[in-house]
């Protein structure tokens, strides 16, 4: 799926992705995504789409919204920020792997 929309805000992106079936609100904890009390191995997921937002004056306003899917049919949204809210080292490596797969798939 190619990116077809650019949403004006992080909130708008999340709302639209939820309407498109990306209903799990995911958190990355080490090598697992967690959502709704369940753990999902992060390496099983693919980035379907992503949206990056940069704050005009405050780097704390920067965020990336990921639309993720797995072969089992799990679809969710993961939002990562910068600075104090940025992921730990293990999570950073997982995100790098997901980005690599995303770029290799020609998206």
C-alpha positions in Angstrom: 0.0 0.0 0.0 1.5 3.3 -1.0 1.0 6.5 1.1 -2.1 8.2 -0.3 -2.8 10.8 2.3 -0.9 13.2 4.4 -2.8 14.1 7.5 -2.5 17.6 9.0 -1.9 16.3 12.6 -0.9 13.2 14.4 -4.4 13.0 15.9 -6.0 13.1 12.4 -3.6 10.4 11.1 -4.4 8.1 14.1 -8.2 8.7 13.6 -8.1 7.9 9.9 -5.9 4.8 10.4 -8.3 3.5 13.0 -11.1 3.9 10.5 -9.0 1.9 8.0 -8.9 -1.0 10.4 -5.6 -0.2 12.2 -7.4 -0.6 15.6 -4.6 -1.7 18.0 -2.9 1.1 19.8 0.6 -0.3 20.1 3.5 0.3 22.4 7.0 -1.0 21.7 8.6 -2.7 24.7 12.0 -4.2 23.8 11.3 -6.6 20.9 7.6 -6.8 21.4 4.6 -4.7 20.5 2.0 -4.6 23.3 -1.7 -3.8 22.7 -4.8 -4.6 24.5 -3.0 -6.8 27.0 -1.4 -8.9 24.3 2.3 -9.1 23.2 3.2 -9.4 19.6 6.8 -10.2 18.3 7.9 -7.0 16.6 9.8 -8.8 13.8 6.5 -10.2 12.5 5.2 -6.7 11.7 5.6 -4.7 8.5 5.2 -1.0 8.1 2.3 -0.4 5.8 2.6 3.4 5.9 4.2 6.1 8.0 3.7 9.8 8.6 6.4 12.0 10.1 5.5 15.3 11.8 8.0 18.0 12.7 7.2 20.7 15.1 7.7 24.2 13.6 9.4 25.6 16.7 9.7 22.8 19.3 11.5 19.5 18.6 9.3 18.0 21.3 6.5 18.3 18.9 8.1 15.8 16.4 6.6 12.4 16.0 6.2 9.5 13.6 3.0 7.6 13.1 3.3 4.0 11.9 0.6 1.8 10.4 1.6 -1.7 11.1 0.3 -5.1 10.0 1.3 -8.8 10.6 0.7 -11.9 8.7 -1.8 -13.0 11.4 -4.0 -10.0 10.5 -3.1 -7.8 13.5 -3.3 -4.2 12.4 -2.2 -1.3 14.6 -0.9 2.2 15.1 2.4 2.9 16.7 3.5 6.5 17.5 7.0 7.4 18.4 8.3 10.7 19.5 11.7 12.3 20.0 13.8 13.3 23.0 12.6 12.0 26.3 9.9 9.9 24.8 12.1 8.3 22.2 12.5 4.5 22.3 15.2 2.6 24.1 18.2 1.0 22.3 16.5 -2.4 21.7 13.4 -0.6 20.4 15.5 1.6 18.1 17.1 -1.5 16.6 13.7 -3.1 16.0 12.5 0.1 14.3 15.6 0.1 12.1 14.8 -3.4 11.0 11.1 -2.5 10.2 12.3 0.5 8.2 14.7 -1.7 6.3 12.0 -4.1 5.4 9.7 -1.2 4.5 12.3 0.3 2.1 13.1 -3.2 0.6 9.5 -3.8 -0.3 9.6 -0.8 -2.6 7.2 1.4 -0.7 
